[in-house]
Amino acid sequence: MLHCFIRKLAQLSSASTVLMMEKQSQMSRVAFSRQPARILLVDFSLPFSAEMCYDLHQALEHTLAVACNMTGPARIPFFGLFALGVHSENLFPLQHVRGNFSRLQNALHELKTFAISQHTNLPQALQDAVLQFKRQSQTLRQTTSFSCQLEVIIITCKQGGMVSRQLDQMLSQMDLESIRKILVVSLASVCDSPVSSNTSSSENLTGILDVTTIEPGELSFQSFFTGWFHDCGTDREQLHLLFPNGVMSSDKLVLKCDLQERFIDPSLLPFNTQFQMTCGIPNKPASSNQSAVSQQQATPVIKLRVMQMVKLQGICDSLMFGQPMVVRPTACWKLDWEELDSNQQNFHALCHHLHHREMCLVTRLEPSESTVYPSTSAVPKPRGHFIILPSPSMSLLIKPIAVNELMLPGDYQIPAEKPISDSLQLVAQYLDQVSIVNELMLPGDYQIPAEKPISDSLQLFAQYLDQLEVLDAYNPLINHCNLTSSLVGLMNKTSTRQPRKTKQQATVPVQPAFGGRGRGRRRGSTRPHQFQPASQLLNQPLQKKFCGLPMETDNCDFDL
């Protein structure tokens, strides 16, 4: 009887553990786990020119060089390259990008010297690329946990609609189970207007053939290729934005959003210290020898609690730090269609209100629920604060912002006199010669929506935003992140693990520094900084205490 009771108890415990793990997996996601294998087909038929080929070569070299050197999960895991002429040539068979940059360079050199021809057999080249992917995937599944789908990119000077009709008949006879997308990139000719669109073929019955048009040029190619660094996964939303309760206590509003990188994080690249300003030794970068599989870890959905609204002019740029991210309404395919549409309308209303009110949201990180077995001895983690900045587009910008425990004293007064005219003219001449570099930029579609949000969503968000505390300026001293308690808890936990000192070690006398005397305030001593009381700091104007001038706000819609 006792044996049966113990067995049932073990089964219940196991079932409870499974349910908790399933709940944890539902509220977490693995970043960059859905990146496709990409095969690039370059159509060398006229009017493709040597200048276009050179620009294409430069953009590809930049993108693949970055991909080979980025730490963390592989953004471009597999790549293949075909050149289409009189006879199609496979310059770089589909394989890993990391560790193959020398082979990639050789393939790109052959691409630059490939001969331009009158006609090409595009359908046959597409079929060869798909067959190569199927052969490679069968081989990789035997040795690795290969689960990529194929994305074929066709770069051509032909009209996209004509290429789409040419491929439709062949695609209807192919096995498309492993193909994620076939993208026809049509290069706008000189006589065409420079258009950059993303439209699907109206006659395409398979649903995987897309057509886009870009203007030929190195910057256009680079903007297109660096889009491969974005996370392609839509299995789970990445951010929950929690608003205070509505007029009725039962009303709770949660916006489900996705995050998108605005630029490549320099800390993921070699020489990352060249992009940092630090007063100490910079953090050691992650080892590039770590496998991509070991670095793919499930991360919980981020939850931010909306705390305050601050006027846009009251945000000092010196208080923001770290990697900015773009916030968009989620495209998670697991949500119901009605919930997805309602969430998008509400997000549109939030963007509209913040932009027209010229307000920012101050949010606080909520504790995650990723721990399966919560421990009472776990050290509490600090709760960082983030500022959400508005834009006229259907996207917001989020950045970490400093709080009380992170602040350092400083005196940033506005000078009483202007600079002398000679210095102004001299510096103006030098500034006019400085060029703007955009090598680290990632592409993005941040267009201003043509229609306003629906009235129901506008009224709903007006009620929620009106309940928030509105600040003329952000003062970091009024917000706390519990950093001190986290550090104290961590040190206390570490000290309990240290072995006890032996009696011999405990009896060793400690020699006093400087011969047992205090140095006092003699020569060579350091006088402590005279801090003002916190009450005075809270009452002083923010702009005079923490920065010289308020941050200049431009109506940036995040366009490249």
N, C-alpha and C positions, 0 to 999 in steps of 0.2 A: 504493500500500500504506500509506504513511504517512498519507495523507488519510483512508482508511477507519478506521485506528486512532484518529485524532483524533476522527472523527465518533462512533465507538463509545464513546470515553472521555467525550465530551460528553453522549451519551445516558445513560450510566451515572450521570454527575454530576447530570443533570437528574432522573433517576428517584430517586436518593438524596435530592435536595432535596425532591421531592414527598412521599416517604415520611416525611421528617422533619417537613414541614409538616403532613401528615395526623396524625402522632403528636402534634404540638403542638396541633392543633385538637381532638383527642380528649381532651386533658388541659386544656382551657380552655373557658370559657363566656362568653357576652355577657350581662351583667346587664340585666334589664328589657327584653329583646328579644321577650318573649312576652306583653306586656301587651295585653289585648283592648280593642276598642272597646266602650264601654258605652252602652246606651240604657235610660233609666229611664222606666217607665210607672207613673204614679200614678193609682190607682183612687179616684175621688171619690164612689163610691156609698156610701150609708149602711151602717154607722154611722160612716163617716169624718167627723171633726169639724174645726172651725176650729182648735181647740187642737192637734190632731195635725198639721194643715197648717203651723201656725206652727213647731212643733218640727222638722218635716221641713225647712222653709225655713232655719232657723238652722243645722242640721247640714250641709245641702248647701252653704250659703254658706261655712262654715268650711272644708270639705273642698276645694272648688273654688278658694278663695282661696289655700290652701296649694299646691295643684297648679299654679296659674298662676305661683307665685313660686319654686318649687324649681328649683335648678340641677341639672345632670346629665341623664341620660336621663329622658324623660317617664314618670312613673308612671301617669298617666291620659292617654293620648295623644289619644283621641277620646271625645266625650260627646254624647249627645242626650237630649232631655226631651219626654215626651208627658204631657198631662193628659187623663184619660178621664172625660167626663161624658156628657150627652145627646148631644153631638157631640164627638168626640175632637179635640184641638188639639195641633199640633206646636209647642211653645213654643220649643224650641231644636233646629234641625235638626242632625244628626250632623256634627260638625266638630272642628277642633283646639281643645283647651282653652287652651293657651298663647296669649297675645295676644288673647283674646276675653273677658276678664273683664267688660267693660262690657256686652256682649251677654248674658253669663250672668246678670248682676245684673238686667237687664230681664226675662229669662225667669223668674227666681226671683220677681220682684215679681208677674208675671202668675200664677205658680203660687199665690202667697199669696192672691190675690184671685179665684181660680177658684171657680165655683159648685158646690156639692154637689148631687148628683142622686140619683134613686131607682135607676136602672139604667144600666149601661154595656155597650158592646159590646167586651169584652176580646179575643176572638179576632181581630176585624177590626183592632184597634189593633196587636196583635202582628204581624199580616201586613203592615201598613203600615210598621212599624219594620224588619222584615226586608227589604222591598223597598227602603226608603230606604238601608239599609246596602249592598245590592248595587249600587245606582246610584252611591253615593258611592265605593265601593271601585273600581269600574271607572274612574271619573274620576281617583282618586288614583294608581292603578297606572300611568297614562300619564305622570305627572309625578314621582312619588316611588317609592321601594322599599316600597310599602305591602304589608304581609303580616299584618295583624291579623285575628283572628277576632272574631265578635260575641258579646257577652254581654248578654242582656236581663234586666233586673231589674223585677219587677212587685210594687209595694207595694199591698196591699189589706187590707181588714178582713174579707174573706170567709175561710172555712175553706180551708186550703191544699189539702186533699184534694179538695174540691169544685172548686176552680179547676184543679187538675191533671187531673181527669176531663174538665173542660170543654175543655181544650186538647189532650188526647191525640188525639182524633179528627182535629183540624185538623193537628197535627204529623205524623201518619202520611201526609198528602198533600202536605207541603211538602218543598222541597229544603233539607236541613239540613247541606249540606257545609261552609258557611262559618260555621255557628253553633257556638260553643264551649259555651255553657250558657244555659239559661233558668231563672232562679231566681225562685220565687214566695215573697215575704216576707209572711207573714201576721201582722197586728198582733193580739196577744192582747187580747180585749175585757176589760172590767172584771170580768165574771163568770168569766172564765177565770183559771186560775192563771198567774202570770208565768213562762213557760217560754221558754227559749232553746235550741232544738234545731236540728239540721241533718240532716234525713232525706230520702231520695229517695222518690219516688212508687213504690209497689209495683206499680202497674199500668202504669207508664211503659215503653213498648216501645222508645223511641228512645234512652234512656240519657243524655239531655241535660237532662231536666227535674228540677229539685230543688225541694224545699219546705223552708222554715225558718220558725220562729216567733220573733218578738221582742216584747218589751214596748214599747208606744208611749211615747215620751219623747225629749227632745233628746239625752241621753247615750246611749241605746240606738241612736238613729239615727246619732249621730256615731261610735260604736264600730263600727257596720256599714260606714259609708261610708269611714272611714279605713283599713279593711281593703284597700281598692283600692290603697293605696300599697305593699303587699307585692309582692315579685317572684313572678310567676306561672309562671316558667320551671322546667321539670323535665327539661331535656335533659341535664343533667350535674350530678353531686354537686359541692358547693362546698368540702368540707373532708375531708381524710384525717387520721385520728388514728392515729399510728404508735406501737405499744407495743414495749417491749423483747422480745427473743427469749424464747420459753418455756423449759420444762425441757429440751427438745431444741433444738439450735441451728437446726434447720430450721423450727421453729414460728414463724411471724410472724403477728401479728394487726394488721389495718388496719380501723378503723371508718370507714365512709363516711357523711358527715353533710351536712346542709343548714344554712345560717345564716339567721336571721330577725331583722330589726331589732326592738328592744324599744320604741324611740320614734323620733320623727323627729329626724334629726341637725340641730341648729340651724345648723351651718356651711353647710348647703345653702340656708338662707333669708336674705333681707335682714335687716339689723340683727343679724347673727349675733354681733357683738361684745357685744351686750347679754346673751349667754348665756355669756360667757367671763370668766375671771379670769386676767389676764396682767400680767407686770411690764414688758413691752415693747410694741412696735407689733404688733398682731395681723396674722395672715396675710391677704393680699388675697383676698377671696372670688372664686370662679370667675365669669366673665362670664355673665350671663343671656342674652346675645345669641348665644351659641354654639348651633349647631343640635344637636338631639337626636341626629341621625344621626352627626355627627362625634364625639360623646362616647360612643357605643356601641363600646367596645373589648373585645376578648376578654381575659379575665383567667385566669391559670392556677389550677388547683385548689390550694388552700392545704394544706400538709402541716405538721403539728405533731408534734414528737417528744416523747413523754412522758418527763420527766426525774425528777420527784420527787413524793411525796405529802406534803401539809402538813395539819396539823390545822386545822379550820375556825376555831377560836378563835385560831389563831396568824397569821391574815391581818390585817394592818393596813389599814384602808380608805384611809389616806393614800397608800399605795403603788400603788393602782389608779387608772387614768386612762382617758380616751378613751371611745369609743363602745362600750357593751356589746352583745353579740349573743347571741341564743338559739340553742343547738345542738340539732338534732333528727336522728333517723335519716333518711337520704336517701329521697326519693320519686322518684328518677331512674328513668324508665320504660325506659331502655336496659339496665338490669341484669336478669339472669335472676331469675325469680320465687324460686327457692330461695336465691340469694344475697341478694336483697332481704329475704326472711323471716329468714334467719340473721343478717343485719346488724341487723335490728330487734330480734331477741331478745338479741343481744349488747349492743346499746345499752341495752336495758331492764335487763340485768344490771349494766352499769356504773353506771347511775343508782341502782339498788338498793344496790349496795355502797357507793358514795360517800355516799349519804344516811344509811345505817345506821351506817357507820363515822365519819361526820362528818369527812370528809376532802375535800381539794381536790387537783387535779392541776396541777402546774407543768409547762408545755410550752414548747418552743423551736421557733421557726420554722425550717423546713428550706429550703435553697436551691431555687428553682423551676427547672424544666426548660423554660422558655418561649423560650430563645434558640435560634434555628435554627443560627446560626453562632457558637459560643462563641469569644470572643476572649481571647487570653492577656493582653492589656492592659486587660481590663475591671476596673473597680474593685470589690473585694468589698463586698457589702452587709452592714449589720449584721443580726444575727439576734435579733429581738425575742422577748420572753418573754410568755406569756399564762397566766392563771390560770383554771381551769375549776371553777366553783362548783356544788355539788350542789343538788338540789331533789327533793321527793317525787314530782314528775310525770315524764312521759316526755320531759323536756327538761333541758338544762344551760345555765348562764350562763357566757359567756366574756368576759374583760376583759383588756386589756393591763396588765402589771404592771412596775414599775420594776426595773432591774438596777443593777449596780455603777457603770457609767459615767454613769448618769443621776442619781445621788444627790447631794444637797446636805447640808451639815452643819446640825445643828439641835439644840436642847436642849428636850425636851418632857417635863419632869418633872411628876409628879402633885403638886398643891399639898397641903401638909401639913394645912391647915385648910379647913373647909367654908365656903361663903359665908354671910354673915349672914342671919338669917331675914327681915328686911325686904326685902332684895334678892330673895330666893327667892320671896316672895309677890308682889312687884311684877312680876317677870319671868313668873311663872306666869300672872298675870292677862292679860298681853299675849299670851302664847303661846296661851292658850285662845281668843283672838279671831282667830287666823290660820286661814284656810281653805285647804283642799288643792285645788290646781288640776290638772286632768288633760287640758289642751287638747292636749298633745303626745303623748299616749299612742296607741299602735296596738293594735288588738284582737288577741287570741290565745287559742288553746284549750290551756290548760295544766292539764288535769284529772289528778288522781291516778289511775293505772291501777287497775282493779278486781282484776286478777290479778297474782300475783307472776311474775317471769321463770322460765323453765324451768330445771330443776336443772342440765342440761348447761352452759348459758351461765353460771349462777352459779358452778359449779365452775371453769370455764375462766377466768373473770375473777378469781376468788379467787387462782388460781395466778399470773396476770400481775401483779396488784396487790401480792402478797406479795413480789415480787422488787424492787419499787421502794424507794428510800431514803425513810424516813419522818422528817419533821422536825416538831418540836413547834411551831416558829414559822418563818415565812418571813423570811430575812435576805437582802436584795437584794445584799449585798456578796459573796456566794459565787457569784453567777451573772453571767456576762459576755456581752455581745452583740456584741463585736468592733467597737464604734463607733469607737474610736480608729484602728484600722488602716484602716477605711473612709474616715474623714475625711482621714487622711494620704495615702492612695492617690488620693483625689479632688483634693487640693491639688497633689500631684506631677503628676498628669495635666494639671491646668489650667496649671501653671507651664511645662510643655513646649510649650504652644500659644502662649504669650505671645511677641510679637516681641522680638528682641534690641534693647537700647538702642544708640543711635548713640554715636559717640565723644564728641560734644559733650554729650550727656545724661549720659554716664558720668563726665565730668570735673567736673560741677557739684558743689561741696562742699555737704555737708549741714550746716545750722546746728544746733548742739546746742541742745536745749531748756533753758530757764531759764538762758540765758547760759553754758552749758557747765558749770555746777555741778550736782551732785546735790542734791536737796532734803533728803535724809535724813529724820529724824524731827523736823522743826521744826514750827512752827505751820502748820496746813493740810495736813499730810501724813496719809496713811492708814496705820494700823498693820495689818499682815497678820493674818488670823485664824489662831489657833494650832490647827492640826489635830492630833488624836491619831493615833498610829500605827495602821495598818490592823489589826495583830494585836490591839490592844486593842479596836477596834471589833467585830471578829469574836467576841470572847469576852464582850462585854457583853450583858446581856439585851436582846432586841429591843424590847420594849414601852417600856423606859425611854429607848431611844436614838431611835426613830423616831416614836413616837406615845404619847400619854398613856394611852389605854385601848385594850384590844383591841376589835375591831369586834364590835358586838352582832349576833348571828346570829339572825334570825327565820326560821322555817320557811316561807319564802316559796315559794309554788307558782306565782308569776308571774301570779296572777289580777288582772284589772283591778278 
